[in-house]
């Protein structure tokens, strides 16, 4: 079961990136507007994970 779920998730991510690449080809500025919040959220999650690791030590 987990392997099937993982493959579905990978496919979803793949199609999402295909859509994003299509947006890049159309208009790079709009792509930056779309991707900026995602990078901020990823950085936030990363920093929280780093903090939790240091707290556990």
N, C-alpha and C positions, 0 to 999 in steps of 0.2 A: 504493500500500500504506500509506504513513504516514498519509494522510488518513483511510482507513477505520479504522485503529487508533485515531487520535485521536478520531474520532466515537464509537467503542465506549467509550473511556475517559470521554468526556464523559457518555455515557448512564449508565455505571456510577456516576459521581459524582452525577449527577442523581437516580438511584434511591436512592443512599445518603442524600442530603440529604432526600429524601421520607420515608424511614424515620425519620430524626432528627427531622423536623418532626412526625411522628406521635407520637414519644416526648415532644416538648415539650408537645403538646396533652394527652397522658395525664398526665404528671407532670414539672414543670419541674425538680425537684430531681434526679431520676434522670438527666435530660438533662445537667445540669451535671456530674454524676459521670462521664458517658460522655465529654463533650467536653473536660474539663480535661486529661487526658493528651495528647489530640491537639494542643491549643494549646501545651502545654509542648514537645512534639516539634517542632512547627512553629517555635517560637521558637528552639529549639536549632539546627535546620537553618539558620534565618535568620542566627543569630549566627555559625555556622560559615562560611556563605557570605560574610558581611561580613568575617570575619577572613581568609579566603582571598584576598579582593579586596585588602585592605590589604597582605597579605604579598606578593602579586604586584607591587605598586607598590614 
